[in-house]
Every structure is written in C-alpha cells, then in structure tokens.
Amino acid sequence: MHVTNNIDKFGRVIDYLRISVTDHCNFRCTYCMPEEGMPFLPSSDLLTFDELKRLIKIASQVGITKLRFTGGEPLLKKDLSVLIDYARSLNCFKDISLTTNGFLLASQALTLKSAGLNRINISLDTLKPDVFEKIARRGSFNQVWEGIVVAAESGLAPIKLNCVLLQGINTNEIIDFAKLTYIHNWNVRFIELMPIRWNMDEYKHAFEPWKAHPNQGLLQLQLTRGNDLNSADQNRQFFPASQCKSMIENELGDLRPTEIPTNGPARNFSLRDSIGSISFISQITNDLCANCNRLRLTPDGFLRPCLMSDGELDLKPSLRSNCSDDDLKNLFLHVIQRKPERHFLAEGQLSMSRSMSQLGG
C-alpha cells in the first residue's frame, strides 16, 4: 500500500505520538503491575538514545506534531531532558508533554521546563497518604504532592491530574478531587479503569466480536503475565465516569462544558466559580475512538496504532540494519493505515500482550 499522508483509512489525522521511554517504574500500582516479580525487558531489547532520537525525527516527517513521553515512569530515564531538548530543536512539534507519577518531579521540573517540556500530567489516584500506600505500594504521597506544586511553579501548564476511578478504593474522594479546581487552575481528570491483561481463560467467550478485525500486517503478540488485579477485581472496581459526574453535580452543582486545549478524548467541564476544570475519560462506557489521533511507541521499539489492540510493528530490525529514513517513514505510514476503527472494551476486549507500564497508556 502506497501512502502519502498521515490520514488513516477512517479519515482521522494521526498527529500524536506517545513514546514510552522505559518499562521500569518506582511504583507498583495495583491496577498496573504486580508488587513483586515484574518481568522487565532486557536492556538489549530497549531502544537506544540515538534510536529514540531518530524515530522522533522520523515522526516529525510523517505529520506528528504532538509528543508525549511516558513509561513506566519516564523520570527514571537517564537524560530524559536531553531527549526533550532534541525534540524541541527540530521545531516541528507544537506540543511536548509528559505523564509521570510525580515522585521524582520536584527535583526535575525546572530542568524539564528549560529543556522544552510544555506541560505535564501527574497520576494521582488519592489525596490520602494511607490510601496512596495501598494503591501505589511504593513512594510517598507527600513527595508526589511536592512535585505537583513545584511543576506548577515551574510553569508546566496546564497541570493535569489523572485519577483512575476505583470503586470502593477512592470513589469516596471524588468530591475532594473536584474541589481542588476551586483553588487551583488545574485540570482534574477522572479515568475509567481499563481492562489491561485480564485472565484470558475467563474471557475466551468475549473474543468473537473483534477477532474478525485484525490489524493486517501487524504482529499479534502472545499472552504473557497478567497484572495484580484478576478479572473479578477489575469488574468489582470498575466505576463509570457518568456516575462520577453525577456525584459531583449532586454535591457541587452543574458541570458546564468547557474547552481545554490538548485534552484529547476527554470530556471537559467546569464548576461555577472554579478556576480549574474537570474532565472525564470514559473509554469503556463511551466510544472515544472516532477522534483518536494517536500512535504509541513501546520502549523496545514496537509501534502500535491502538492502546487496546495487540497489533504492533517492530521497528528495531530496520533501525539496526542501516535502513533509510524513507524506509522508516513507510513503516510509520504502514501502521497508520492499519489503525483499527475502534476498540471493543464494552464487549469485553482483552489487551493481553503488554502491561500498561510497557504501553505507556
């Protein structure tokens, strides 16, 4: 297939690349990683610094205008600020952002901002130190909060807080999170729990809806180790964004639709007299795929067209065999043209091949 642009076969302009720079993390969040024994990728499989730079350059040449660095925990990546500075030097990206758990943020925020980072998302699922310990199983709430404050003072704006909704764990804090927008010009984002790597044996019946929609030409990986939450836990802890929204409105008044630049598929609102905003990412209960503009690059060099699809293309063989830039461009365009129309989360779809720490979700 000969492709000359970054528009996929469903008419979506694919202009956003999320780069997972490491699969390592200093937390062990219950919905993401096992507490012990996580099988990390061998260093020989990971993209080198020069390979990352080359792929960032190629991305800029196929229409990517927005970059996000993720992990794992991206602040564990040595010289991440140098990589950000390189991306800025290309003068092709209108937005360079980062998603982090915030634990190392206080010591790096100013350096990241100086390097060219525009804005930052911080994962924060609770405002209670004891609950933080139960969810993250590592780190320190107080240190993360300090990182958020320092990031805001450094001019990394807008500050976005990502809160994964966990029924019975943090849903009693929804109102407290919403009230943050009265005193901080932050975007608080409530995110539905995603079924990453559920137990396949329990969900074989759910395969049929999407197995007829393969990503032609992309490698389908095999099932590997699951995460700490089994399927029953996933079901029990799922909390719909619509219910979260209703709770806020019942307690604090109507949420008014608002516009937030660079907020992707989120549905955005604000409370009366607030200076911040509230968003909902409801990838399970609402189909957000129609406007999806993203590709994902894993730390070991696989390019994925969809977070919840196991189709991906390994770029390393080409990178490590002295391929031309045109060859790499064609690989990017090949993946773009195989981006699926939608996921099938509501039908019980499984994403089996990788953990969220590898996907950089």
Secondary structure, DSSP 8 states (H G I E B T S, - for coil): ----SSB-TTS-B--EEEEE--S--S---TTTS-SS------GGGS--HHHHHHHHHHHHHTT--EEEEESS-GGGSTTHHHHHHHHHHTT--SEEEEEE-STTHHHHHHHHHHHT--EEEEE---S-HHHHHHHHSSS-HHHHHHHHHHHHHTT--SEEEEEE--TTTTGGGHHHHHHHHHHS--EEEEE----BT--GGG-GGGSHHHHTS--TTSEE-------SS-HHHHHHH---HHHHHHHHHHHH--EEE---TT-TT-EEEEETT-SSEEEEE-TTTS--GGG--EEEE-TTSEEES-TT--EEEE-HHHHTTT--HHHHHHHHHHHHTT--S---TTTT--B-S--HHHHT-
